[in-house]
Amino acid sequence: MGAPEAAVERRVGDAVFTAHLWPVPLWPRLRFEVVTGPDGRGVWQEWLVRAAGEEVPRAAGVDGLVPWEFTVEDVARSFPGARPLEGSAPTRSRLLITSQGKQYAADFTWGLLQEVAELR
């Protein structure tokens, strides 16, 4: 992959980490992000994210969530109060979202939406 396009230091509370970003030719509006701990020690997260400056798609409801078009952050912004759930594998993540009084699980692989299913 070569050198990252950018490396951005971020802080959450006392934790300091670095997000390394690479362009993705298949999805030019996305970046592959690898988050490492202090001084580059350990990979904490790796997934696809929206590139800086790109318009964030918003879904008016779950019917507007199109697989392969939304990242985890896109869905979280579209559904305030979304909560992370445990994914089924290291490269998979899941969000609990609520729409029109119903709860749904949004499943992602490498940070891209795969499917949304109502929880019963």
Stockholm file with secondary structure:
# STOCKHOLM 1.0

chainA/1-120         MGAPEAAVERRVGDAVFTAHLWPVPLWPRLRFEVVTGPDGRGVWQEWLVRAAGEEVPRAAGVDGLVPWEFTVEDVARSFPGARPLEGSAPTRSRLLITSQGKQYAADFTWGLLQEVAELR
#=GR chainA/1-120 SS CCSCSEEEEEEETTEEEEEEEEECTTSTTEEEEEEECGGGCSEEEEEEEECTTCCCCCCSSGGGCCTTTCBHHHHHHHSTTCEEECCSSTTEEEEEEEETTEEEEEEEETTEEEEEEECC
#=GC SS_cons         CCSCSEEEEEEETTEEEEEEEEECTTSTTEEEEEEECGGGCSEEEEEEEECTTCCCCCCSSGGGCCTTTCBHHHHHHHSTTCEEECCSSTTEEEEEEEETTEEEEEEEETTEEEEEEECC
//
